[in-house]
Amino acid sequence: MILCDREIKAALERGSIRITPGPRSEAYLWCSTALDLRLGEQLASWDLSAADAPRNFSPAGPHPTITELIARFLRSTPIPPEGCPILPGKFYLGWTLEQIQLPHRSRLAARVEGKSSLARLGLGVHVTAPTIHAGLGDKPANPDFLGNPIQLEIWNTARCPSS
């Protein structure tokens, strides 16, 4: 079942969905069956220019683990107030500004989808593992826990015309 905007707002009011910071009332963030999440303050990209950086990666072969690769070659940078260009052919990781909780008791799951208006420009946002499972952000022992940001895969597939 897909919740409509009124049902999403009701689920927020009863705590079946928790979003921090709470969704604002700006109409442009809402549509009939969705709430737009916003990009947080950091972008990360792979720095594969190092001499010891892998030139290819095979999940089936002997290799460093993804955790090791992230620790060694992923570089995070703050997004300046004026924004940050998403360069053609580049891949980034980003995180939502909002932190999400879907308590198990709510029995709700959610989906993260890119915006078709951005896809028409060649910008892909989050196409893998779009399901946010029930129980995300369950931390009953810590009442101050705000939830989890959603990690986004962002890439620009557009090619600039040659001059």
Backbone as ProteinMPNN parsed JSONL, in Angstrom:
{"seq_chain_A": "MILCDREIKAALERGSIRITPGPRSEAYLWCSTALDLRLGEQLASWDLSAADAPRNFSPAGPHPTITELIARFLRSTPIPPEGCPILPGKFYLGWTLEQIQLPHRSRLAARVEGKSSLARLGLGVHVTAPTIHAGLGDKPANPDFLGNPIQLEIWNTARCPSS", "coords_chain_A": {"N_chain_A": [[0.842, -1.166, 0.0], [0.561, 2.207, -0.797], [1.051, 5.202, 0.838], [-0.939, 8.144, 0.889], [-0.472, 11.739, 0.768], [-1.913, 12.848, 2.963], [-2.136, 10.598, 4.611], [0.569, 10.089, 5.141], [1.185, 12.388, 6.617], [-0.517, 11.941, 8.811], [0.645, 9.598, 9.825], [3.103, 10.629, 10.613], [2.222, 12.34, 12.655], [1.265, 10.483, 14.569], [3.561, 9.147, 15.195], [4.361, 6.908, 13.781], [5.991, 7.195, 11.67], [9.017, 8.849, 11.809], [10.65, 11.849, 11.301], [13.466, 13.822, 11.288], [15.124, 16.839, 10.736], [11.725, 17.823, 11.218], [9.275, 17.471, 8.584], [8.781, 20.248, 6.587], [6.204, 22.673, 5.948], [6.16, 23.587, 3.36], [4.695, 23.581, 0.242], [5.995, 22.627, -2.044], [7.575, 20.489, -1.24], [5.924, 18.35, -0.964], [3.949, 15.836, -2.58], [1.196, 14.053, -4.038], [1.704, 11.415, -3.182], [4.138, 11.386, -1.864], [6.987, 12.644, -0.056], [9.437, 14.977, -0.442], [12.845, 14.527, 0.238], [15.728, 16.239, 1.447], [19.045, 17.099, 0.332], [21.823, 16.618, 2.427], [24.575, 18.2, 4.166], [27.025, 17.329, 3.215], [29.079, 15.911, 0.659], [30.523, 13.047, -0.773], [33.249, 11.61, -2.534], [35.005, 9.247, -4.586], [38.453, 9.0, -4.286], [40.542, 8.066, -6.435], [43.024, 8.551, -7.363], [45.344, 7.99, -6.031], [48.414, 6.136, -5.82], [48.176, 3.53, -4.836], [45.54, 2.968, -5.202], [42.772, 0.939, -6.193], [42.453, -0.163, -9.536], [40.437, -1.543, -10.671], [37.637, -3.474, -9.558], [36.521, -6.441, -8.192], [33.848, -8.063, -6.898], [33.9, -10.817, -6.468], [36.513, -11.608, -6.33], [39.814, -11.745, -4.699], [40.27, -9.073, -2.56], [40.346, -5.79, -1.051], [37.987, -5.143, 1.568], [34.772, -3.533, 1.222], [34.461, -1.75, 3.304], [37.128, -1.252, 3.987], [37.985, -0.042, 1.591], [36.38, 2.278, 1.58], [37.349, 3.586, 3.885], [39.946, 4.178, 3.056], [39.802, 5.503, 0.552], [37.575, 7.148, 0.145], [36.501, 10.423, 0.059], [35.231, 13.05, 1.887], [33.488, 16.089, 1.561], [32.385, 19.333, 2.582], [29.335, 20.829, 1.441], [29.286, 23.894, -0.089], [27.587, 27.045, 0.729], [26.663, 28.14, -1.698], [26.235, 25.955, -3.236], [27.15, 22.957, -5.073], [28.705, 21.814, -7.97], [27.607, 18.973, -9.808], [29.561, 17.095, -11.468], [29.849, 16.095, -14.941], [29.984, 12.617, -15.606], [30.923, 11.989, -13.085], [30.781, 10.394, -9.845], [29.081, 10.404, -6.779], [28.599, 10.184, -3.224], [25.971, 10.945, -1.108], [24.067, 12.227, 1.661], [20.882, 12.317, 3.177], [19.466, 15.314, 4.5], [17.467, 14.988, 6.306], [16.771, 12.798, 9.01], [15.661, 9.536, 9.434], [13.172, 7.51, 10.959], [11.577, 4.445, 11.16], [9.71, 2.891, 13.082], [9.543, -0.547, 14.169], [7.03, -1.328, 15.173], [5.267, 0.177, 13.698], [5.005, -1.077, 11.291], [5.592, -0.236, 8.712], [7.153, 0.421, 5.598], [9.372, 2.256, 3.464], [10.191, 4.04, 0.432], [12.971, 5.229, -1.418], [13.377, 7.325, -4.008], [14.759, 8.683, -7.01], [14.309, 11.921, -8.548], [12.299, 12.396, -11.374], [12.485, 14.682, -12.943], [15.12, 15.504, -12.541], [16.439, 13.261, -13.516], [15.91, 13.447, -16.217], [17.737, 15.305, -16.933], [20.021, 13.909, -16.852], [20.939, 13.288, -14.376], [21.334, 10.96, -11.944], [19.865, 9.753, -9.033], [20.076, 7.753, -6.395], [19.441, 4.725, -7.125], [19.816, 2.131, -6.333], [18.86, -0.379, -3.993], [16.29, 0.745, -2.941], [14.458, 0.466, -0.862], [13.413, 1.364, 2.346], [13.496, -0.213, 5.212], [11.075, -1.43, 7.611], [11.704, -0.694, 10.962], [14.033, 0.702, 10.654], [16.224, 2.797, 12.234], [15.338, 2.18, 14.785], [15.961, 2.72, 18.02], [15.457, 2.189, 20.903], [16.72, 2.342, 23.408], [17.969, 4.759, 23.544], [16.663, 7.729, 23.991], [17.251, 10.167, 22.815], [18.039, 9.706, 20.274], [17.935, 10.484, 16.856], [17.437, 9.233, 14.428], [18.229, 7.776, 11.181], [20.189, 9.131, 8.552], [19.534, 8.91, 5.04], [21.497, 7.207, 2.765], [22.662, 8.284, -0.366], [23.243, 7.506, -3.775], [24.765, 9.301, -6.236], [25.04, 10.47, -9.481], [26.232, 11.938, -12.498], [25.279, 11.444, -15.626], [25.277, 12.815, -17.927], [26.789, 14.194, -20.862], [29.005, 16.721, -21.668], [28.739, 18.903, -24.429], [31.283, 18.837, -26.933], [33.639, 21.443, -27.487]], "CA_chain_A": [[0.0, 0.0, 0.0], [1.27, 3.481, -0.842], [0.325, 6.206, 1.607], [-1.096, 9.455, 0.267], [0.106, 12.797, 1.588], [-2.653, 12.955, 4.24], [-1.781, 9.444, 5.434], [1.945, 10.309, 5.594], [1.108, 13.388, 7.689], [-1.129, 11.286, 9.974], [1.652, 8.683, 10.375], [4.055, 11.486, 11.309], [1.585, 12.815, 13.892], [1.141, 9.416, 15.568], [4.882, 8.594, 15.468], [4.64, 5.712, 12.993], [7.129, 7.652, 10.878], [9.66, 9.987, 12.464], [11.6, 12.525, 10.427], [14.112, 14.942, 11.965], [14.117, 17.787, 11.169], [10.379, 17.509, 10.729], [8.959, 18.006, 7.262], [8.215, 21.594, 6.595], [4.895, 22.733, 5.301], [6.242, 24.103, 1.996], [3.952, 22.713, -0.674], [6.861, 22.013, -3.052], [8.163, 19.262, -0.711], [4.901, 17.308, -0.901], [3.066, 15.55, -3.701], [0.074, 13.232, -3.574], [2.139, 10.157, -2.554], [5.552, 11.44, -1.496], [7.598, 13.788, 0.599], [10.809, 15.125, -0.915], [13.912, 14.684, 1.209], [16.725, 17.205, 0.968], [20.441, 16.706, 0.439], [22.489, 17.153, 3.612], [25.643, 19.196, 4.042], [28.273, 16.714, 2.778], [29.169, 14.996, -0.472], [31.77, 12.291, -0.765], [33.58, 11.004, -3.82], [36.147, 8.356, -4.541], [39.746, 9.53, -4.709], [41.262, 6.919, -6.98], [44.263, 9.022, -7.975], [46.48, 7.481, -5.26], [49.14, 5.047, -6.49], [47.706, 2.224, -4.37], [44.096, 2.841, -5.422], [42.464, -0.131, -7.146], [42.031, 0.269, -10.881], [39.169, -2.234, -10.888], [37.163, -4.123, -8.339], [35.682, -7.601, -8.447], [33.304, -8.572, -5.638], [34.16, -12.249, -6.327], [37.934, -11.891, -6.211], [40.484, -11.26, -3.489], [40.256, -7.619, -2.614], [39.987, -5.169, 0.217], [36.538, -5.067, 1.778], [34.214, -2.205, 0.921], [34.765, -0.905, 4.465], [38.524, -0.82, 3.837], [38.048, 0.902, 0.471], [35.786, 3.541, 2.02], [38.269, 4.23, 4.826], [41.166, 4.632, 2.383], [39.697, 6.258, -0.695], [36.392, 8.01, 0.055], [36.788, 11.754, 0.598], [34.011, 13.815, 2.142], [33.678, 17.542, 1.573], [31.134, 20.065, 2.836], [28.719, 21.537, 0.315], [29.257, 25.316, 0.266], [26.244, 27.643, 0.66], [26.243, 28.391, -3.088], [25.997, 24.679, -3.884], [28.301, 22.224, -5.579], [28.351, 21.192, -9.244], [27.721, 17.528, -9.972], [30.268, 17.106, -12.749], [29.562, 14.986, -15.849], [30.791, 11.425, -15.462], [31.381, 11.798, -11.706], [29.928, 9.667, -8.919], [29.161, 10.952, -5.425], [27.705, 9.71, -2.187], [25.407, 12.025, -0.305], [23.166, 11.782, 2.723], [19.764, 13.243, 3.344], [19.439, 16.2, 5.656], [16.522, 14.385, 7.239], [17.047, 11.496, 9.614], [14.404, 8.792, 9.337], [12.889, 6.358, 11.808], [10.358, 3.685, 10.871], [9.662, 1.887, 14.158], [8.971, -1.847, 13.816], [5.616, -1.403, 15.533], [4.442, 0.845, 12.683], [4.843, -2.011, 10.174], [5.681, 0.525, 7.472], [8.416, 0.555, 4.887], [9.323, 3.427, 2.582], [11.075, 3.94, -0.73], [13.691, 6.43, -1.825], [13.448, 7.357, -5.472], [15.231, 9.929, -7.584], [13.276, 12.737, -9.194], [12.34, 12.236, -12.824], [12.927, 15.937, -13.561], [16.586, 15.485, -12.525], [16.871, 12.174, -14.398], [15.833, 13.935, -17.606], [18.95, 16.084, -17.156], [21.141, 12.994, -16.777], [21.363, 13.13, -12.996], [20.739, 9.824, -11.26], [19.922, 9.833, -7.571], [19.618, 6.597, -5.628], [18.706, 3.691, -7.863], [19.991, 0.818, -5.727], [18.29, -0.62, -2.665], [15.441, 1.884, -2.603], [13.544, 0.206, 0.246], [13.761, 1.665, 3.731], [12.756, -1.264, 5.891], [10.514, -1.204, 8.939], [12.712, -0.885, 11.99], [15.154, 1.61, 10.471], [16.326, 3.826, 13.258], [14.86, 1.766, 16.109], [16.974, 2.827, 19.068], [14.649, 2.474, 22.085], [17.533, 2.606, 24.595], [18.464, 6.134, 23.495], [15.533, 8.586, 23.617], [17.724, 11.335, 22.067], [18.407, 9.284, 18.922], [17.088, 11.173, 15.885], [17.171, 8.417, 13.247], [19.329, 7.594, 10.245], [20.08, 9.751, 7.232], [19.501, 7.945, 3.944], [22.641, 7.392, 1.876], [22.253, 8.419, -1.76], [24.241, 7.407, -4.834], [24.457, 10.424, -7.139], [25.97, 10.564, -10.593], [25.822, 12.725, -13.649], [25.582, 10.673, -16.832], [25.264, 13.717, -19.093], [28.076, 14.534, -21.459], [29.034, 18.091, -22.171], [29.115, 18.933, -25.85], [32.662, 19.288, -27.135], [33.68, 22.793, -28.073]], "C_chain_A": [[0.894, 1.236, 0.0], [0.419, 4.502, -0.098], [0.212, 7.496, 0.796], [-0.545, 10.511, 1.226], [-0.598, 12.947, 2.936], [-2.294, 11.806, 5.173], [-0.336, 9.542, 5.949], [1.94, 11.3, 6.754], [0.503, 12.785, 8.949], [-0.13, 10.329, 10.633], [2.74, 9.464, 11.116], [3.49, 11.95, 12.652], [1.506, 11.725, 14.957], [2.482, 8.727, 15.866], [5.187, 7.301, 14.744], [5.77, 5.942, 12.01], [7.7, 8.827, 11.66], [10.696, 10.549, 11.505], [12.13, 13.743, 11.177], [15.145, 15.541, 11.023], [12.777, 17.461, 10.524], [10.112, 18.135, 9.374], [8.314, 19.382, 7.384], [6.929, 21.606, 5.8], [4.954, 23.306, 3.885], [5.621, 23.108, 1.028], [4.873, 22.002, -1.655], [7.529, 20.729, -2.555], [7.195, 18.085, -0.768], [4.269, 17.093, -2.273], [2.028, 14.564, -3.183], [0.5, 11.947, -2.87], [3.585, 10.199, -2.1], [5.891, 12.721, -0.749], [9.032, 13.854, 0.103], [11.747, 15.278, 0.269], [14.965, 15.59, 0.593], [18.134, 16.657, 1.175], [21.056, 17.387, 1.648], [23.655, 18.054, 3.246], [26.956, 18.645, 3.516], [28.069, 15.914, 1.495], [30.498, 14.265, -0.346], [31.999, 11.73, -2.159], [34.832, 10.159, -3.646], [37.378, 9.085, -5.036], [40.586, 8.348, -5.156], [42.55, 7.328, -7.677], [45.505, 8.525, -7.233], [47.108, 6.281, -5.976], [48.617, 3.675, -6.08], [46.2, 2.035, -4.526], [43.82, 1.724, -6.423], [42.011, 0.443, -8.484], [40.744, -0.426, -11.299], [38.836, -2.985, -9.614], [36.249, -5.268, -8.726], [35.155, -8.126, -7.119], [33.618, -10.052, -5.413], [35.629, -12.548, -6.047], [38.534, -11.433, -4.897], [40.642, -9.742, -3.592], [40.098, -7.068, -1.208], [38.457, -5.152, 0.352], [36.058, -3.667, 1.438], [34.489, -1.249, 2.075], [36.195, -0.383, 4.384], [38.661, 0.199, 2.705], [37.498, 2.261, 0.867], [36.76, 4.29, 2.933], [39.478, 4.836, 4.105], [40.935, 5.622, 1.252], [38.457, 7.148, -0.83], [36.691, 9.323, 0.759], [35.491, 12.549, 0.697], [34.346, 15.298, 2.182], [32.349, 18.222, 1.853], [30.629, 20.73, 1.552], [28.661, 23.013, 0.701], [27.847, 25.899, 0.107], [25.741, 27.874, -0.77], [25.987, 27.103, -3.857], [27.285, 24.095, -4.432], [27.912, 21.594, -6.913], [28.527, 19.675, -9.186], [28.273, 17.34, -11.385], [29.894, 15.909, -13.613], [30.538, 13.828, -15.646], [31.257, 11.144, -14.038], [30.306, 11.106, -10.872], [30.16, 10.212, -7.514], [28.284, 10.127, -4.491], [27.236, 10.936, -1.422], [24.481, 11.43, 0.74], [22.065, 12.807, 2.869], [19.976, 14.103, 4.572], [18.562, 15.581, 6.741], [17.037, 13.054, 7.757], [15.7, 10.803, 9.791], [14.353, 7.689, 10.381], [11.567, 5.754, 11.351], [10.269, 2.585, 11.924], [9.006, 0.591, 13.698], [7.471, -1.896, 14.061], [4.713, -0.749, 14.49], [4.147, -0.061, 11.495], [4.792, -1.296, 8.824], [7.086, 0.418, 6.896], [8.265, 1.773, 3.985], [10.251, 3.157, 1.401], [11.726, 5.287, -0.963], [13.849, 6.341, -3.332], [14.043, 8.693, -5.906], [14.072, 10.681, -8.219], [13.413, 12.624, -10.706], [12.796, 13.516, -13.516], [14.458, 16.017, -13.577], [17.12, 14.403, -13.457], [16.848, 12.617, -15.856], [17.026, 14.806, -17.968], [20.206, 15.215, -17.104], [21.65, 12.765, -15.366], [20.608, 11.985, -12.347], [20.924, 9.975, -9.767], [19.27, 8.583, -7.009], [18.774, 5.615, -6.442], [18.88, 2.309, -7.259], [19.333, 0.776, -4.366], [17.37, 0.511, -2.212], [14.544, 1.682, -1.382], [14.156, 0.603, 1.577], [12.884, 0.744, 4.554], [12.192, -0.813, 7.229], [11.591, -1.518, 9.959], [13.919, 0.004, 11.801], [15.12, 2.649, 11.585], [15.745, 3.448, 14.601], [16.016, 1.818, 17.094], [16.257, 3.127, 20.387], [15.462, 2.806, 23.331], [18.021, 4.052, 24.647], [17.34, 7.066, 23.051], [15.948, 9.822, 22.814], [18.105, 10.996, 20.63], [17.422, 9.866, 17.916], [16.73, 10.328, 14.675], [18.41, 8.321, 12.383], [19.123, 8.462, 9.019], [20.08, 8.635, 6.182], [20.683, 8.244, 3.028], [22.16, 7.356, 0.432], [23.453, 8.225, -2.68], [23.841, 8.437, -5.886], [25.492, 10.425, -8.26], [25.345, 11.336, -11.733], [26.259, 11.963, -14.899], [25.622, 11.549, -18.086], [26.685, 13.943, -19.586], [27.984, 15.955, -21.986], [29.383, 18.056, -23.65], [30.552, 19.427, -26.002], [32.65, 20.639, -27.83], [34.687, 22.9, -29.18]], "O_chain_A": [[1.882, 1.288, 0.732], [-0.774, 4.651, -0.365], [1.151, 7.889, 0.103], [-0.195, 10.199, 2.364], [0.065, 13.154, 3.952], [-2.162, 12.001, 6.381], [-0.052, 9.123, 7.071], [2.612, 11.081, 7.762], [0.961, 13.086, 10.052], [-0.063, 10.255, 11.86], [3.242, 9.001, 12.141], [4.193, 11.953, 13.662], [1.665, 12.019, 16.142], [2.536, 7.822, 16.699], [6.181, 6.647, 15.058], [6.428, 4.999, 11.57], [6.958, 9.696, 12.118], [11.52, 9.812, 10.962], [11.363, 14.585, 11.643], [15.996, 14.797, 10.535], [12.711, 16.898, 9.432], [10.649, 19.194, 9.049], [7.417, 19.607, 8.196], [6.614, 20.663, 5.074], [3.91, 23.497, 3.262], [5.987, 21.933, 1.007], [4.574, 20.881, -2.066], [8.009, 19.944, -3.373], [7.616, 16.936, -0.634], [4.076, 18.041, -3.034], [2.0, 14.277, -1.986], [-0.251, 11.428, -2.044], [4.21, 9.148, -1.961], [5.177, 13.722, -0.812], [9.768, 12.875, 0.22], [11.486, 16.054, 1.188], [15.077, 15.694, -0.628], [18.378, 15.855, 2.077], [20.845, 18.578, 1.876], [23.709, 18.603, 2.146], [27.919, 19.398, 3.375], [27.014, 15.317, 1.281], [31.48, 14.825, 0.14], [31.048, 11.415, -2.875], [35.603, 10.329, -2.701], [37.347, 9.72, -6.091], [41.258, 7.708, -4.348], [43.106, 6.573, -8.474], [46.612, 8.631, -7.759], [46.418, 5.514, -6.648], [48.614, 2.749, -6.892], [45.644, 1.051, -4.037], [44.554, 1.576, -7.4], [41.271, 1.425, -8.532], [40.039, 0.054, -12.186], [39.663, -3.109, -8.71], [35.309, -5.087, -9.5], [35.938, -8.59, -6.29], [33.604, -10.504, -4.268], [35.954, -13.636, -5.573], [37.858, -10.811, -4.078], [41.099, -9.219, -4.608], [39.756, -7.803, -0.281], [37.737, -5.148, -0.647], [36.852, -2.728, 1.374], [34.727, -0.063, 1.85], [36.451, 0.785, 4.676], [39.374, 1.192, 2.847], [38.084, 3.29, 0.528], [36.969, 5.491, 2.768], [39.974, 5.891, 4.502], [41.774, 6.489, 1.009], [38.313, 7.839, -1.839], [37.088, 9.332, 1.924], [34.756, 12.697, -0.279], [35.352, 15.709, 2.76], [31.301, 17.746, 1.414], [31.415, 21.136, 0.696], [28.051, 23.357, 1.714], [27.008, 25.31, -0.574], [24.538, 27.811, -1.024], [25.565, 27.151, -5.012], [28.365, 24.665, -4.275], [26.893, 20.908, -6.99], [29.477, 19.169, -8.59], [27.536, 17.418, -12.368], [29.645, 14.824, -13.088], [31.747, 14.026, -15.53], [31.932, 10.14, -13.81], [29.109, 11.21, -11.142], [31.299, 10.45, -7.112], [27.345, 9.459, -4.926], [28.015, 11.844, -1.131], [24.157, 10.243, 0.686], [22.283, 14.008, 2.706], [20.585, 13.678, 5.554], [18.876, 15.643, 7.93], [17.66, 12.285, 7.025], [14.727, 11.41, 10.24], [15.351, 7.022, 10.653], [10.572, 6.458, 11.178], [10.71, 1.461, 11.68], [8.039, 0.612, 12.936], [6.724, -2.443, 13.25], [3.53, -1.076, 14.402], [3.169, 0.145, 10.776], [4.056, -1.69, 7.92], [8.073, 0.336, 7.628], [7.155, 2.262, 3.772], [10.993, 2.174, 1.381], [11.126, 6.339, -0.742], [14.4, 5.371, -3.852], [13.849, 9.711, -5.242], [12.986, 10.132, -8.401], [14.511, 12.743, -11.25], [13.43, 13.45, -14.569], [15.034, 16.545, -14.528], [18.14, 14.601, -14.116], [17.694, 12.193, -16.644], [17.307, 15.03, -19.145], [21.319, 15.71, -17.287], [22.68, 12.119, -15.174], [19.385, 12.035, -12.214], [22.017, 10.289, -9.295], [18.061, 8.385, -7.135], [17.545, 5.681, -6.436], [18.155, 1.389, -7.636], [19.261, 1.788, -3.669], [17.643, 1.165, -1.206], [13.927, 2.64, -0.914], [15.283, 0.221, 1.893], [11.664, 0.905, 4.588], [12.746, 0.063, 7.894], [12.31, -2.508, 9.823], [14.767, 0.072, 12.691], [14.098, 3.29, 11.829], [15.658, 4.298, 15.487], [16.953, 1.026, 16.993], [16.429, 4.214, 20.939], [14.957, 3.483, 24.227], [18.445, 4.516, 25.705], [17.084, 7.186, 21.853], [15.099, 10.463, 22.196], [18.454, 11.885, 19.853], [16.209, 9.756, 18.099], [15.796, 10.675, 13.952], [19.5, 8.726, 12.787], [18.013, 8.533, 8.491], [20.58, 7.539, 6.437], [20.859, 9.373, 2.571], [21.352, 6.507, 0.056], [24.545, 8.718, -2.401], [22.707, 8.436, -6.365], [26.694, 10.386, -7.996], [24.127, 11.382, -11.908], [27.45, 11.853, -15.19], [25.96, 11.077, -19.172], [27.646, 13.889, -18.819], [27.022, 16.334, -22.654], [30.227, 17.268, -24.075], [30.984, 20.33, -25.284], [31.777, 20.936, -28.645], [34.842, 23.968, -29.772]]}, "name": "protein", "num_of_chains": 1, "seq": "MILCDREIKAALERGSIRITPGPRSEAYLWCSTALDLRLGEQLASWDLSAADAPRNFSPAGPHPTITELIARFLRSTPIPPEGCPILPGKFYLGWTLEQIQLPHRSRLAARVEGKSSLARLGLGVHVTAPTIHAGLGDKPANPDFLGNPIQLEIWNTARCPSS"}
